[in-house]
Amino acid sequence: MTNKRKICIVTGTRADWGLLSGIARAIKARHDTHLQIIATNMHLSPKFGNTQVEIEQDGLKIDYRVPMPVENDTPALTVDAMAMCMSGMSKALETLQPHLIVILGDRYEMLIAASAALVFNIPVAHIAGGAASYGAIDESIRHAITKMSHLHFTETEAYRRRVIQLGEQPERVFNTGAIGVYNIKHLQLLSRKQLEDDLQTEIPTSSLFVTFHPATLDHERPAKQCRNLIAALDGIEGYKVFFSYPNSDTHGNEIIELIERAVKRKPHKYVVFPSLGQLRYLSMLQYMAAVVGNSSSGIVEVPSMGIPTVNIGMRQMGRMAAHSVINCGTSTEEISQALAQALSDDFRSMARTVVNPYEQPDTLEKIVEPLCNTPLDGITVKRFYDLPASAN
């Protein structure tokens, strides 16, 4: 093992593991690398489905668990949780001593992982940098992680240029496409009957899937926005609605409480799952009439399933999106109008033919090969890349 490159994947949520799992398996299958996994945050919480089990069900070993509180419904509690995560990451990196860590996205636990690696002088590979989502603190976190990272894997060419604009060396910034879209094209998805048997609920043709997270930079409380969303869904007859829990962000518990109340009020219309995992989630999308909420998945991955997305509010503002994504405000009327448009025959027909800007055929290989083969000697000594001066 001493001659093998130790590549450590850090994962904190069901969502990022769904994207990282294929990368983990590809690294494990190689003879020149040794895979390590650090699990933290929502993975270790029974409230959010104890999704660390899904990692082990994939036939992979969790090398270190970093516990942290998930009841982070105020800014102060979130910062306290980050402090606990920092202490745990220090112990994890000291124990595992990886040659390279891999993190995805823009959540606060990933900021902690990158910060700890920086102090340990461990190179960081960052997936999905360069994007924009102006409605959440994730926007600043994402770009901060970029400046602490040494290899970059972006989802579009525009995002690659943005990372270079932040001063990163062009030869270390790779436009790979979105790994979530690659997974859609390469996973064997479950049939409707398999899903219904697994989830113990009927999945009719007229179904919607809803994921609604707090927009942490919005002045309007997430609870008010979620009430408006549920009121709009109440007004749609003949549709069954499947909710998944929001992430463990500030004010997330308010959203969970409103969803659970809706389920109790209309149990035949509303169903909620704390977590579905990658395979069940992507399989569910096959049978949905539309996806609703403010998750990045609705913009990045859902268009490749040929169904509409209703993207609510400012959380994902700034992301490049296919024509099948409808952006709307947070009032009940605005959400209702967007739902009516998404569920119209003309729009659903158009959604089946859109081109997804995040889709590339060889995303996995474009990520794994640089992770395993890029020379790491001296890579943590960063030099700012200045863009060429424009001609006058």
ABEGO torsion letter per residue (X at the ends): XAABBBBBBBBABAAAAAAAAAAAAAAAABAABBBBBBBBEAAABAAAGGAAAAAAAAGBBBABBBBBBABBABAAAAAAAAAAAAAAAAAAAAAAGBABBBBBEABAAAAAAAAAAAAAGBBBBBBGBGBBBAABAAAAAAAAAAAABABBBBABAAAAAAAAAAGBBAAABBBAEBAAAAAAAABBBBBAAAAAAAAGBBBBABBBBBBBBBBAABABBAAAAAAAAAAAAAABBGBBBBBBBBBBBBGAAAAAAAAAAAAAABAAABBBBABAEAAAAAAAAAABABBBEABAAAAAAAAAAGBBBBBBEAAABGBBBBAABBBBBABAAAAAAAAAAAABAAAAAAAAABBBAABBAAAAAAAAAAAAABBABGAABBBBBBBBBBBX
